Amino acid sequence: VKFNNCASNKGVRYETNSLDFRVRADGTMYAAHQVQMPSKQLILMVTAWDPQTLGRWEAIVRFLVAEKSQHSGHKPKGRKTVLGELAQQQSDTLLPWRQHQSVNGLRRQKRDWVIPPINVPENSRGPFPQQLVRIRSDKDKEIHIRYSITGVGADQPPMEVFSIDPVSGRMYVTRPMDREERASYHLRAHAVDMNGNKVENPIDLYIYVIDMNDNRPEFINQVYNGSVDEGSKPGTYVMTVTANDADDSTTANGMVRYRIVTQTPQSPSQNMFTINSETGDIVTVAAGLDREKVQQYIVIVQATDMEGNLNYGLSNTATAIITVTDVNDNPPEFTSSTYSGEVPENRVEVVVANLTVMDRDQPHSANWNAIYRIISGDPSGHFTIRTDPVTNEGMVTVVKAVDYEMNRAFMLTVMVSNQAPLASGIQMSFQSTAGVTISVTDVNEAPYFPTNRKLIRLEEGVPTGTILTTFSAVDPDRFMQQAVRYSKLSDPANWLNINATNGQITTAAVLDRESDYIKNNVYEATFLAADNGVPPASGTGTLQIYLIDINDNAPELLPKEAQICEKPNLNVINITAADADIDPNVGPFVFELPSVPSAVRKNWTITRLNGDYAQLSLRIMYLEAGVYDVPIIVTDSGNPPLYNTSIIKVKVCPCDENGDCTTIGAVAAAGLGTGAIIAILICIIILLTMVLLFVVWMKRREKERHTKQLLIDPEDDVRDNILKYDEEGGGEEDQDYDLSQLQQPETMDHVLNKTPGVRRVDERPIGAEPQYPIRPVIPHPGDIGDFINEGLRAADNDPTAPPYDSLLVFDYEGSGSTAGSVSSLNSSSSGDQDYDYLNDWGPRFKKLADMYGGGEED
């Protein structure tokens, strides 16, 4: 390696990051001892450092390993034999667990090797997996050994960056590395026997990602704005531009240097400004700034890595706009050197302090109007100072929310100037700057989920209570010691539970990928994290679960119905299947006929078309027309496969010459033969006959009801039976008449003028009531019938009678009675009264006549 430090390289020393190689003072590299090369390519880092200036320089050295040919006649002995065989078999073998044998033949265990770091360049093009090193134990000749690696990049996130062949011990990298993502990995190698017993102690493997210059410098802003007073002296600070490089800042890949590319306009000189190549500070380099001639300069600044080497470095540019400000003869001055204010965190557009200035120039002119700037203490731009156009005060305003946990206070240095700059030769007063102390007060902030829209993957059908993940939130209020509790905000299928204290997500039901709640195999739920602050605050987080399909749905046969001709021809039935699962748990499908009943395979056959379709056709030459339920077994290609026996209804019908079912054939295929049609017609006739007989019976019953005699036949009369005569009222809706007319009619002419003897029995007498005639001792049997007929005629001819279905009074007997009190009647004890006349009263009094007239006979 060659190196030149511009001082004849006196005292320069060299180092490498490998214990196997060293560098002499003249730059010659050599192997410190016999080395087994770990791969086809070896990358080392060589460092040159000066003990006097403490300067350090680094370079990358790449070795390509060449294989050595072995002579058949020479065979090394002892340990060299082992190493020679290893070199012959594989040039990248490490023996981290080697054994030594003493002179007396006893074997002793030496301490494990210290494995040198493995260097892997980033952005390798592969091919992958790319072998890094082979690890083996010399005990593999005695027993079978299995190798494994653990650690970040193997079995810890990021997963499977490195892998190892468990038999041969070859270790691979599976994808390109990115140093900006992760600069190093620490793995542990393990060796166990076939029973899992440890054969050797685990060893540490350190893998370093060698940085490549694959990132350009990036400016924080593409446009920078600065200003400088006119007439400023050379060396006046104007502004600072900053560019960051994602590469390793300790190497030339990440060392950025600045330079000015162009200046517009180039007046009065083409080099009015210069820039510090390391810090990015832009300062004036020449006199002659005149605002009246040039009000603004546009400077293109270039940032280049590799310490500014334009041949090898990567570059980027930004624009620096430098404004030349005017001056006046009375600079504004603060009335106080210090100001203070207070602002709650997370608040914007809040005025925290008022800065007052005094200016002896003309009020409300360009030379009087104050302009405030924060020159230090606010690198993130949280504050701005606005000028009150009336009082000329500066209002320190929050424009970007501040965080109490990040900054509890700000010490701002502010400067005031006029809208017009000071005149030439006038110096700014020291009172044109002041300090502003701003205190930040703490408020309760909502917890937040660091990984919002967190995605996890798992198979569907996991049992209830399975722990899926921990979805925890972070409370930004580190100094409040608050507790965060979790709850569900949105769980459409109610499949999940969340631990209220630690955010652990478990299943509350079986997750089904075929559910309607799944969109594109993803189930989404939202959770709420709330603290116990005053007032409480909460934040939300979304968990997405990608469900991996399993074969849990049997295929369904399609179509469910079809028709076919009764004689085999080109008319066949195309069948397929539908499966709710996805590939590979769906097709190709297997269609087959069951063996039971045997008539199915006798009459039908299935011809496979492809993995998703088949044809069902007749096997026999003729099949009687009708509807047949044909069972078909459909099996999918899942692991394990699922099958389903589906029924397809096939209508077999006679067809025309075109292969289409005829009209008669369609009826026959529906299963309605001549006998079935005749039976249906007979049932319809019987039903109509029953309906007709029922109507006739109802008409006859209604007629008998209207023509029924008022008096029943004597032979049917039984006095001790309960007889139902009829309903006497139709309900309240039929009683919309004046009930007072039933008791006291207003006009009684029609009543008084009635023919004597013609009156309703339920009508209360109005005039003088005649005395009841004295009944004969032996009444005539026809008297009762005449009495009822007379009352019926009176009711029919009465114009004031209420409707027939209204409430009628039948128990009114007048205001007086010639019989007197019933209690005055005494039973005769003489026993000589004759009751034989009761036999002449007819059959209605027969029982009474038997009781009184037949006593002696009994």
C-alpha positions in Angstrom: 0.0 0.0 0.0 1.3 3.4 -0.9 0.7 6.5 1.3 1.8 10.1 1.1 1.1 12.6 3.9 3.0 15.4 2.2 5.7 15.1 4.9 7.8 12.3 3.5 5.8 9.8 5.6 8.1 10.2 8.6 6.8 8.3 11.6 3.7 7.0 9.8 2.5 3.6 11.1 0.2 1.1 9.6 -2.5 -1.2 11.1 -5.0 -3.6 9.8 -8.4 -4.8 11.2 -7.2 -8.4 10.9 -4.9 -10.3 13.3 -3.8 -12.5 10.4 -2.1 -9.7 8.3 0.4 -7.0 9.1 1.9 -4.1 7.2 5.6 -3.2 7.2 6.9 0.4 7.3 7.3 0.4 3.6 3.7 -0.6 3.0 4.3 -4.2 2.2 1.5 -6.5 3.5 2.3 -10.0 4.7 0.6 -12.9 6.5 1.4 -13.0 10.2 1.0 -16.8 10.2 -0.5 -19.7 8.2 -4.0 -18.6 7.4 -7.0 -20.4 6.0 -8.7 -17.9 3.8 -12.4 -17.6 4.6 -13.8 -16.9 1.1 -12.8 -16.4 -2.5 -12.4 -12.7 -1.7 -11.0 -11.0 1.4 -11.5 -7.4 2.3 -9.3 -5.6 4.8 -9.2 -2.1 6.2 -5.6 -0.6 6.4 -5.1 2.4 8.6 -2.2 4.8 8.4 -1.8 7.1 11.4 0.7 9.8 12.4 1.7 9.7 16.2 2.7 13.3 16.1 -0.4 14.9 14.4 -2.7 12.1 15.5 -4.1 12.1 11.9 -5.6 8.8 10.7 -6.2 7.7 7.1 -7.9 4.5 5.9 -8.0 2.5 2.8 -9.7 -0.7 1.7 -7.6 -3.6 0.4 -9.3 -6.5 -1.5 -7.6 -9.9 -1.9 -8.7 -12.5 -4.5 -7.8 -16.0 -3.1 -6.1 -18.3 -5.6 -6.4 -22.1 -5.2 -3.1 -24.0 -4.8 -2.5 -27.3 -6.6 -1.6 -30.3 -4.5 1.1 -32.8 -5.5 0.0 -36.4 -5.4 3.4 -37.6 -4.2 3.7 -35.3 -1.2 1.5 -36.0 1.8 2.0 -33.8 4.9 2.0 -35.5 8.2 0.3 -34.9 11.5 -1.6 -31.7 11.9 -0.4 -30.4 8.5 -2.2 -33.3 6.9 -5.5 -32.0 8.3 -4.8 -28.5 7.2 -3.8 -29.7 3.8 -6.9 -31.7 3.3 -9.0 -28.7 4.4 -7.2 -26.5 1.9 -7.8 -29.0 -0.8 -11.4 -29.4 0.0 -12.3 -25.8 0.8 -10.1 -22.7 1.0 -12.5 -20.8 3.4 -12.6 -23.3 6.3 -12.3 -22.0 9.9 -11.4 -24.4 12.8 -12.7 -22.5 15.8 -12.6 -25.7 17.8 -9.3 -27.4 17.2 -7.7 -30.0 19.4 -4.0 -30.5 20.3 -2.4 -33.8 21.2 0.5 -33.9 23.7 3.7 -35.9 23.3 2.6 -38.7 25.6 -0.5 -39.3 23.5 -2.9 -37.7 26.0 -5.4 -35.1 24.4 -5.7 -31.7 26.0 -8.3 -29.0 25.3 -6.9 -25.7 24.1 -8.9 -22.5 24.5 -11.2 -21.6 21.6 -9.9 -19.6 18.7 -10.6 -15.8 18.5 -12.3 -15.6 15.1 -11.2 -12.5 13.2 -14.1 -10.2 12.1 -15.8 -11.1 8.8 -15.9 -8.1 6.5 -18.8 -8.0 4.0 -19.0 -5.1 1.5 -22.4 -3.5 1.2 -24.4 -3.5 -2.1 -22.9 -6.7 -3.3 -24.5 -7.9 -6.5 -24.4 -11.6 -5.5 -25.3 -14.1 -6.6 -27.1 -15.0 -3.4 -26.8 -16.8 -1.2 -23.1 -15.8 -1.1 -20.7 -17.9 1.0 -18.9 -16.1 3.7 -17.0 -18.7 5.6 -17.1 -22.3 6.6 -17.1 -23.3 10.2 -16.2 -26.8 11.3 -15.0 -28.8 14.3 -12.3 -31.4 14.0 -14.6 -33.8 15.8 -16.7 -34.2 12.7 -14.6 -37.1 11.7 -15.7 -39.0 14.8 -19.4 -38.1 15.0 -22.0 -36.4 12.9 -22.3 -32.7 13.8 -25.0 -30.1 13.1 -24.1 -26.5 13.0 -26.3 -23.5 13.6 -26.1 -19.7 14.2 -28.1 -17.4 16.4 -28.4 -13.7 16.9 -29.6 -10.6 15.1 -29.7 -11.4 11.4 -30.1 -15.1 11.9 -33.0 -16.0 14.2 -33.7 -12.5 15.4 -35.0 -9.5 13.3 -34.0 -8.9 10.7 -34.5 -12.6 10.1 -32.5 -14.8 7.8 -30.0 -12.3 6.6 -27.4 -15.0 7.3 -27.8 -18.8 7.0 -25.7 -21.8 7.6 -25.6 -25.3 6.2 -26.2 -27.5 9.2 -24.1 -30.3 7.7 -21.2 -28.7 6.0 -21.0 -25.6 8.2 -20.9 -23.2 5.3 -22.2 -19.8 6.3 -23.9 -17.6 3.7 -25.3 -14.1 3.3 -28.7 -14.2 1.6 -29.1 -10.6 0.3 -27.2 -7.4 -0.3 -26.1 -5.5 2.8 -26.7 -1.9 3.6 -24.3 -0.3 6.0 -26.7 2.7 6.5 -29.3 0.2 7.7 -27.0 -1.8 10.0 -23.2 -1.5 10.2 -22.4 -4.8 12.1 -23.8 -8.1 13.2 -22.9 -10.3 16.2 -23.7 -13.9 15.7 -22.9 -17.1 17.7 -22.1 -20.4 16.1 -23.1 -23.7 17.7 -22.1 -27.3 17.2 -24.2 -30.1 18.5 -24.5 -33.8 17.8 -27.5 -35.6 16.3 -29.1 -35.8 19.7 -28.8 -32.1 20.3 -26.0 -32.4 22.8 -23.4 -29.6 22.7 -20.2 -30.8 21.2 -18.3 -27.5 21.3 -18.7 -24.2 23.2 -20.4 -21.5 21.1 -18.1 -19.1 19.4 -18.7 -15.4 18.5 -18.7 -14.2 14.9 -18.5 -10.5 14.2 -19.6 -9.4 10.8 -18.8 -5.9 9.7 -20.4 -4.2 6.7 -17.8 -2.3 4.7 -19.0 1.1 3.7 -19.2 2.0 0.1 -19.6 5.5 -1.3 -23.2 5.0 -2.3 -24.9 8.1 -0.9 -24.6 11.7 -2.1 -24.4 14.6 0.3 -27.9 16.0 0.9 -28.4 19.6 1.8 -30.8 20.3 4.7 -32.5 23.0 2.5 -32.2 23.4 -1.3 -32.4 27.2 -0.9 -30.7 29.1 1.9 -31.4 32.8 2.6 -28.9 35.1 4.2 -28.2 38.8 4.3 -25.2 41.1 4.7 -25.1 44.8 5.2 -23.8 46.9 2.4 -20.3 48.2 3.0 -19.4 45.2 5.1 -15.7 44.4 5.5 -14.1 41.3 4.1 -14.6 38.3 6.4 -18.1 39.3 7.5 -20.1 36.2 8.2 -23.1 35.8 6.0 -24.7 32.4 6.5 -24.0 28.7 7.0 -25.1 25.9 4.6 -25.1 22.3 5.8 -25.1 19.0 3.9 -25.3 15.5 5.4 -23.9 12.3 4.0 -25.4 9.0 5.1 -22.1 7.2 4.5 -19.6 6.5 7.3 -18.4 9.8 8.6 -15.2 8.3 9.8 -14.1 7.5 6.3 -13.7 9.6 3.2 -17.0 8.3 2.0 -18.8 10.5 4.5 -16.4 13.5 4.7 -18.1 16.5 3.0 -16.3 19.5 1.6 -18.0 22.7 0.3 -17.1 25.1 -2.4 -18.8 27.9 -4.3 -19.4 27.1 -7.9 -20.9 30.3 -9.3 -21.9 33.7 -8.1 -24.5 35.8 -9.8 -24.0 38.6 -10.5 -20.2 38.9 -10.7 -20.2 42.5 -9.6 -18.1 44.3 -8.5 -16.0 41.1 -8.3 -16.6 37.5 -9.3 -15.4 36.4 -5.9 -17.4 38.4 -3.4 -17.9 35.5 -1.1 -16.0 32.5 0.1 -17.1 29.4 2.0 -15.4 27.4 4.7 -14.8 24.0 3.0 -15.4 22.1 6.3 -18.1 24.1 8.2 -20.0 25.6 5.3 -19.8 29.1 6.7 -20.2 31.7 3.9 -18.3 35.0 4.5 -17.5 38.1 2.5 -14.1 38.0 0.9 -14.0 41.4 -0.9 -15.2 44.9 -0.2 -17.5 46.9 -2.3 -21.0 45.6 -1.3 -23.4 48.2 -2.5 -27.1 47.7 -2.2 -28.0 50.4 -4.7 -26.0 48.5 -7.3 -26.5 44.9 -6.3 -29.4 44.0 -3.9 -29.0 40.3 -4.0 -26.4 37.6 -4.9 -27.2 34.1 -5.8 -24.5 31.7 -4.9 -24.4 28.0 -6.0 -22.8 25.9 -3.3 -21.5 22.4 -4.1 -21.0 19.7 -1.4 -18.7 16.8 -2.4 -17.8 13.7 -0.3 -14.5 11.8 -0.5 -13.0 15.0 1.1 -13.9 17.0 -1.9 -12.3 14.8 -4.5 -14.2 15.7 -7.6 -12.9 12.6 -9.5 -14.1 10.0 -7.0 -16.6 11.9 -4.8 -20.3 12.3 -5.2 -21.7 15.9 -5.3 -24.8 17.9 -4.8 -25.7 21.5 -5.0 -27.8 24.1 -3.2 -28.6 27.7 -3.7 -27.6 30.4 -1.3 -29.4 33.7 -1.7 -27.5 36.6 -0.1 -29.4 39.9 0.3 -27.5 43.1 0.6 -29.3 45.2 3.2 -29.4 49.0 3.4 -28.2 51.0 6.4 -29.2 54.2 8.2 -27.6 56.4 10.8 -29.6 55.5 13.9 -29.7 51.8 14.7 -32.6 50.6 16.8 -31.8 49.7 20.4 -33.5 47.4 22.9 -34.8 49.0 26.0 -33.6 46.0 28.0 -30.9 43.5 27.6 -32.9 40.5 28.7 -36.6 39.4 28.2 -38.5 36.4 29.4 -41.6 34.5 28.5 -43.5 31.2 29.0 -45.2 28.9 26.5 -47.1 25.6 27.0 -45.8 22.7 24.8 -47.6 21.8 21.6 -49.1 25.3 21.2 -48.5 27.4 18.1 -49.3 31.0 17.2 -48.8 32.1 20.8 -47.0 35.3 21.7 -44.6 34.5 24.5 -42.8 37.9 24.9 -42.9 41.5 23.7 -39.6 43.1 22.8 -39.5 46.9 23.0 -37.0 49.0 21.1 -36.1 52.7 20.8 -35.2 54.3 17.5 -34.5 58.0 17.0 -35.2 57.9 13.3 -38.5 59.1 11.8 -41.3 57.0 13.1 -43.2 54.8 10.7 -40.5 55.1 8.1 -38.2 52.5 6.6 -35.4 53.7 8.9 -37.6 53.4 12.0 -39.5 50.2 11.4 -37.8 47.4 13.3 -37.0 44.0 12.0 -36.2 41.2 14.5 -34.1 38.1 13.9 -33.3 35.1 16.1 -29.6 34.7 15.6 -29.0 31.8 18.0 -30.8 29.5 20.4 -33.4 28.2 18.0 -31.8 25.9 15.4 -35.1 24.1 14.7 -37.0 27.3 14.0 -39.6 27.0 16.8 -40.0 30.8 17.2 -40.3 33.9 15.1 -40.4 37.5 15.9 -43.1 39.7 14.4 -43.2 43.4 14.4 -46.2 45.4 15.6 -46.7 48.0 12.9 -48.1 50.5 15.4 -45.7 50.2 18.5 -42.7 48.8 16.6 -42.5 46.1 19.3 -41.2 42.6 18.5 -43.6 39.8 19.3 -41.8 36.5 20.0 -44.3 34.0 18.5 -44.3 30.2 18.5 -44.6 28.9 14.9 -43.5 25.3 15.5 -44.7 23.4 18.5 -42.1 22.8 21.2 -41.7 19.7 23.3 -41.2 19.9 27.0 -39.4 16.5 27.0 -36.9 17.8 24.5 -36.4 21.4 25.6 -37.5 22.8 28.9 -36.2 26.3 28.1 -34.8 28.3 25.2 -32.1 30.9 25.4 -32.6 33.0 22.3 -30.3 35.7 21.1 -32.3 38.2 19.0 -31.1 41.1 16.9 -33.1 44.1 15.8 -32.4 46.3 12.7 -34.4 48.7 10.6 -36.1 48.1 7.4 -33.4 50.3 5.9 -29.8 49.4 6.9 -27.4 51.7 8.6 -25.6 54.2 6.5 -22.0 53.6 5.5 -19.6 53.9 8.4 -22.3 53.6 11.0 -21.7 50.7 13.4 -24.5 48.7 14.9 -25.1 49.4 18.5 -24.4 46.6 21.1 -27.9 47.3 22.3 -29.3 46.0 19.0 -29.1 42.5 20.4 -30.8 41.0 23.5 -31.4 37.7 25.2 -34.8 36.1 25.5 -35.4 33.3 28.0 -38.5 31.2 27.1 -39.7 28.6 29.6 -41.7 25.6 28.4 -44.5 24.3 30.6 -45.4 20.6 30.5 -48.9 19.5 29.4 -50.3 16.0 29.1 -49.7 14.5 25.7 -51.4 11.6 24.1 -49.7 8.2 23.9 -48.7 7.1 20.4 -47.9 3.8 18.8 -44.3 3.8 17.4 -45.3 1.3 14.7 -48.7 2.5 13.5 -50.4 0.1 11.0 -48.4 -2.8 12.4 -48.6 -5.8 10.1 -48.3 -9.4 11.3 -48.7 -12.6 9.4 -50.2 -15.9 10.6 -52.3 -18.8 9.5 -56.0 -18.7 9.7 -57.7 -21.0 12.2 -55.4 -20.4 15.1 -57.2 -21.5 18.4 -58.8 -19.0 20.7 -56.5 -17.5 23.2 -53.4 -17.5 21.0 -51.0 -14.7 21.6 -50.5 -12.8 18.4 -48.3 -9.8 19.3 -47.8 -7.0 21.7 -49.1 -3.7 20.4 -47.7 -1.2 22.9 -47.8 2.6 22.9 -45.3 5.1 24.1 -46.2 7.9 26.4 -44.2 11.0 25.5 -44.7 12.4 29.0 -41.6 10.8 30.4 -41.6 13.0 33.5 -45.2 12.4 34.6 -45.0 8.7 35.4 -48.4 7.9 33.9 -49.9 4.6 33.3 -51.2 3.7 29.8 -54.2 1.4 29.4 -55.4 -0.3 26.2 -58.8 -1.0 24.8 -60.4 -2.0 21.5 -61.7 0.8 19.3 -62.6 -1.1 16.2 -62.8 -4.9 15.9 -65.4 -5.6 13.2 -65.5 -9.4 13.7 -64.8 -9.3 17.5 -61.9 -11.7 17.0 -59.3 -10.0 19.2 -58.7 -9.2 22.8 -56.1 -6.7 24.1 -54.5 -6.8 27.6 -55.4 -3.5 29.2 -52.0 -3.1 30.9 -49.3 -4.4 28.4 -51.1 -4.3 25.1 -50.8 -8.0 24.4 -53.1 -9.1 21.6 -54.8 -12.5 21.8 -57.5 -14.2 19.8 -61.0 -14.2 21.1 -62.3 -16.4 18.3 -61.0 -18.4 15.4 -59.8 -16.2 12.6 -61.3 -17.1 9.3 -59.7 -15.8 6.1 -62.9 -16.5 4.1 -64.9 -14.1 6.4 -66.6 -11.0 5.0 -64.5 -8.9 7.3 -61.3 -9.9 5.5 -60.1 -7.6 2.7 -57.3 -8.8 0.5 -56.4 -11.4 3.2 -55.9 -8.7 5.7 -58.0 -8.2 8.9 -57.7 -4.7 10.4 -58.5 -3.7 14.0 -57.9 -0.4 15.7 -56.9 0.0 19.4 -56.9 2.9 21.8 -54.1 3.8 24.2 -55.1 6.2 27.0 -53.1 7.6 29.9 -54.4 8.7 33.3 -53.2 12.3 33.0 -55.3 15.3 33.8 -57.0 15.7 31.5 -56.5 12.2 30.1 -55.2 11.9 26.5 -55.4 9.0 24.1 -54.0 7.8 20.8 -55.0 5.2 18.3 -53.1 2.5 16.5 -54.0 0.1 13.7 -53.1 -3.6 13.7 -53.2 -5.4 10.4 -53.3 -9.2 10.4 -52.4 -11.0 7.2 -54.1 -14.4 7.2 -52.3 -17.2 5.4 -54.8 -19.6 3.9 -55.2 -23.2 5.0 -57.3 -25.8 3.3 -60.5 -25.5 5.5 -63.2 -25.3 2.8 -64.3 -28.2 0.7 -65.2 -27.5 -3.0 -68.8 -27.1 -4.2 -70.0 -28.6 -7.5 -71.4 -26.2 -10.1 -73.9 -26.1 -11.6 -76.6 -27.5 -9.3 -79.1 -28.3 -12.1 -78.7 -29.3 -15.7 -80.5 -31.2 -18.5 -79.4 -33.8 -21.0 -81.0 -35.9 -23.7 -82.3 -39.3 -22.9 -80.0 -40.8 -25.7 -76.3 -40.2 -25.7 -75.1 -37.7 -28.2 -72.9 -34.7 -28.3 -75.1 -33.1 -25.6 -73.0 -33.3 -22.4 -73.0 -31.4 -19.1 -70.0 -29.2 -18.3 -69.3 -29.2 -14.6 -66.8 -27.3 -12.4 -66.3 -26.5 -8.8 -66.0 -23.5 -6.6 -63.7 -23.3 -3.5 -63.6 -20.5 -1.0 -59.9 -21.1 -0.4 -57.1 -19.7 -2.5 -54.2 -21.3 -4.3 -52.7 -23.8 -3.6 -55.8 -25.1 -1.7 -58.1 -25.0 -4.7 -57.7 -26.6 -8.1 -56.9 -28.7 -9.9 -60.0 -30.6 -8.8 -60.8 -34.3 -9.1 -64.3 -35.2 -10.2 -65.5 -38.8 -9.7 -68.7 -40.8 -9.2 -69.3 -42.7 -6.0 -69.4 -46.5 -6.1 -72.6 -46.6 -4.1 -75.3 -46.7 -5.4 -74.1 -48.8 -8.3 -76.6 -47.3 -10.7 -74.7 -44.0 -10.7 -71.6 -45.4 -12.3 -73.8 -47.7 -14.5 -75.8 -44.9 -16.0 -73.3 -41.9 -15.9 -69.7 -41.2 -16.7 -67.3 -38.3 -16.1 -64.7 -37.1 -18.6 -61.9 -34.9 -17.3 -61.3 -31.7 -19.4 -58.6 -29.9 -17.3 -57.8 -29.2 -13.7 -61.0 -27.2 -13.2 -63.6 -28.6 -15.6 -65.1 -32.0 -16.4 -68.0 -33.4 -18.5 -70.9 -35.5 -17.2 -72.6 -37.7 -19.8 -74.7 -40.9 -20.1 -72.9 -44.2 -20.2 -75.9 -46.2 -21.3 -77.6 -45.9 -24.7 -81.0 -44.8 -23.3 -82.3 -43.5 -20.0 -85.9 -42.9 -19.2 -86.9 -39.2 -19.0 -87.1 -37.8 -15.5 -85.2 -35.9 -12.9 -82.2 -37.8 -11.5 -80.0 -36.8 -8.5 -76.5 -37.6 -9.5 -73.9 -37.5 -6.7 -70.4 -36.4 -7.6 -67.4 -36.4 -5.4 -65.2 -33.3 -5.8 -61.7 -33.2 -4.2 -59.4 -30.1 -4.1 -55.6 -30.0 -4.2 -55.0 -28.8 -0.7 -52.7 -30.4 1.9 -54.5 -32.4 3.2 -57.1 -32.4 0.4 -60.8 -32.0 1.2 -63.6 -33.5 -0.7 -67.4 -33.0 -0.9 -70.2 -35.1 -2.3 -72.5 -32.7 -4.2 -75.8 -33.6 -5.9 -76.6 -32.3 -9.3 -80.2 -32.5 -10.5 -80.1 -33.7 -14.1 -83.3 -33.5 -16.2 -83.3 -36.3 -18.7 -85.7 -35.5 -21.6 -86.5 -36.4 -25.2 -84.7 -34.2 -27.6 -85.3 -33.0 -31.2 -82.8 -33.3 -34.0 -81.0 -30.2 -32.7 -80.3 -31.8 -29.3 -82.8 -29.5 -27.5 -85.5 -30.8 -25.1 -89.0 -30.8 -26.6 -92.0 -29.3 -24.8 -93.5 -32.7 -24.0 -90.0 -33.9 -23.0 -89.5 -31.0 -20.6 -92.8 -31.9 -18.9 -91.8 -35.5 -18.7 -88.4 -34.6 -17.4 -90.0 -32.7 -14.6 -91.3 -36.0 -13.3 -95.1 -35.5 -14.1 -96.4 -38.5 -15.9 -100.0 -39.2 -17.1 -100.9 -40.9 -13.9 -99.6 -38.0 -11.8 -101.5 -35.5 -13.8 -104.8 -37.5 -13.5 -104.2 -37.8 -9.7 -103.7 -34.0 -9.4 -107.0 -33.3 -11.3 -109.0 -35.7 -9.1 -107.7 -34.0 -6.0 -108.7 -30.6 -7.4 -112.2 -31.9 -8.2 -112.6 -33.4 -4.7 -111.5 -30.1 -3.1 -114.0 -28.0 -5.2 -116.8 -30.4 -4.3 -116.1 -30.1 -0.6 -116.0 -26.3 -0.9 -119.4 -26.4 -2.7 -121.0 -28.7 -0.1 -119.8 -26.4 2.7 -121.3 -23.4 1.0 -124.6 -25.2 0.5 -124.7 -26.3 4.1 -124.0 -22.7 5.3 -126.8 -21.3 3.1 -129.2 -23.9 4.4 -128.2 -23.3 8.0 -128.8 -19.5 7.5 -132.2 -20.2 6.0 -133.2 -22.5 8.9 -132.0 -19.8 11.3 -134.4 -17.2 9.7 -137.4 -19.6 9.4 -137.0 -21.2 12.8 -140.3 -21.2 14.7 -140.5 -19.0 17.8 -141.9 -21.9 19.9 -140.2 -25.3 19.8 -142.1 -28.5 19.4 -143.7 -29.8 22.6 -142.0 -33.1 22.4 -138.5 -31.3 22.3 -139.3 -29.2 25.4 -137.3 -30.1 28.5 -137.7 -27.5 31.2 -134.6 -28.4 33.2 -132.3 -28.0 30.2 -130.4 -24.8 29.3 -131.5 -23.4 26.0 -129.6 -20.8 24.0 -132.0 -18.5 22.2 -129.8 -15.9 20.4 -127.6 -12.9 20.9 -129.4 -9.7 21.8 -126.8 -7.0 21.1 -124.3 -6.2 18.4 -121.8 -4.3 20.4 -121.2 -0.6 21.2 -121.0 0.4 17.5 -124.6 -0.6 17.0 -125.9 1.4 20.0 -125.6 4.9 18.6 -129.1 5.9 19.6 -130.7 7.9 22.4 -131.2 5.6 25.3 -133.4 8.1 27.0 -136.0 7.4 24.4 -136.3 3.9 25.8 -137.3 5.2 29.2 -139.0 8.5 28.8 -140.0 9.5 25.3 -140.5 13.2 24.9 -143.6 12.9 23.0 -146.1 10.2 24.0 -148.9 10.9 21.5 -148.1 7.8 19.5 -148.1 5.8 22.7 -151.3 7.1 24.1 -153.0 6.8 20.7 -152.2 3.1 20.3 -155.0 0.7 20.0 -155.8 -0.7 23.4 -154.2 -4.0 23.9 -151.5 -3.5 21.3 -148.3 -2.7 23.2 -144.8 -4.1 23.6 -144.3 -6.0 26.7 -141.0 -4.3 27.4 -142.5 -0.8 27.0 -143.2 1.0 30.3 -146.8 2.1 30.6 -147.3 5.9 30.4 -151.0 6.4 31.2 -153.1 4.8 33.8 -152.2 1.2 34.1 -155.2 -1.2 33.8 -155.6 -3.8 36.4 -154.5 -7.2 35.3 -157.3 -9.5 34.4 -157.9 -12.4 36.7 -156.7 -15.5 35.1 -159.0 -18.4 35.1 -158.2 -21.1 37.6 -157.5 -23.6 34.8 -155.7 -21.6 32.0 -155.9 -22.8 28.4 -152.8 -24.2 27.0 -152.9 -21.8 24.1 -152.8 -18.7 26.3 -149.0 -18.6 26.4 -148.6 -18.8 22.6 -151.2 -16.0 22.1 -149.4 -13.9 24.7 -146.0 -14.2 22.9 -147.6 -13.6 19.4 -149.3 -10.5 20.7 -146.0 -9.1 22.0 -144.3 -9.9 18.8 -146.8 -8.0 16.7 -146.6 -5.0 19.1 -142.8 -4.9 18.7 -142.9 -5.2 14.9 -145.5 -2.4 14.6 -143.9 0.0 17.1 -142.1 2.9 15.2 -140.2 3.9 18.3 -138.6 0.4 18.8 -134.8 0.3 18.9 -132.9 -2.0 16.4 -133.5 -5.7 16.7 -130.0 -6.3 18.1 -130.2 -3.7 20.8 -130.7 -4.2 24.5 -134.3 -5.0 25.2 -136.0 -5.0 28.5 -138.1 -8.1 29.1 -138.3 -8.2 32.9 -140.4 -5.1 33.5 -143.7 -6.1 35.1 -145.3 -2.8 35.8 -145.5 -0.6 39.0 -148.1 -2.7 40.8 -149.3 -6.3 41.2 -152.7 -7.6 42.1 -151.1 -10.7 43.5 -149.4 -8.9 46.4 -146.3 -10.3 48.1 -145.2 -13.7 47.3 -144.2 -14.2 50.9 -147.9 -14.3 51.8 -148.4 -17.6 50.0 -148.6 -20.5 52.4 -148.3 -24.1 51.5 -151.5 -26.0 52.1 -151.1 -28.7 54.6 -154.5 -30.1 54.2 -153.3 -32.2 51.2 -156.8 -32.2 49.7 -156.1 -29.8 46.7 -156.5 -31.3 43.3 -153.7 -30.8 40.8 -155.1 -33.0 38.1 -155.8 -30.0 35.9 -152.0 -29.7 35.3 -152.4 -32.7 33.0 -154.5 -30.6 30.7 -151.9 -27.9 30.3 -149.9 -29.8 27.8 -146.5 -31.5 27.7 -144.7 -28.4 29.1 -146.4 -29.0 32.5 -146.1 -32.7 32.4 -143.3 -32.9 34.9 -145.1 -30.6 37.3 -148.3 -32.7 36.9 -146.3 -35.8 37.7 -144.9 -34.2 40.8 -148.2 -33.0 42.3 -150.8 -35.1 40.6 -149.2 -38.5 40.8 -148.2 -38.5 44.5 -150.7 -41.0 45.6 -149.8 -43.4 42.8 -146.2 -43.2 43.7 
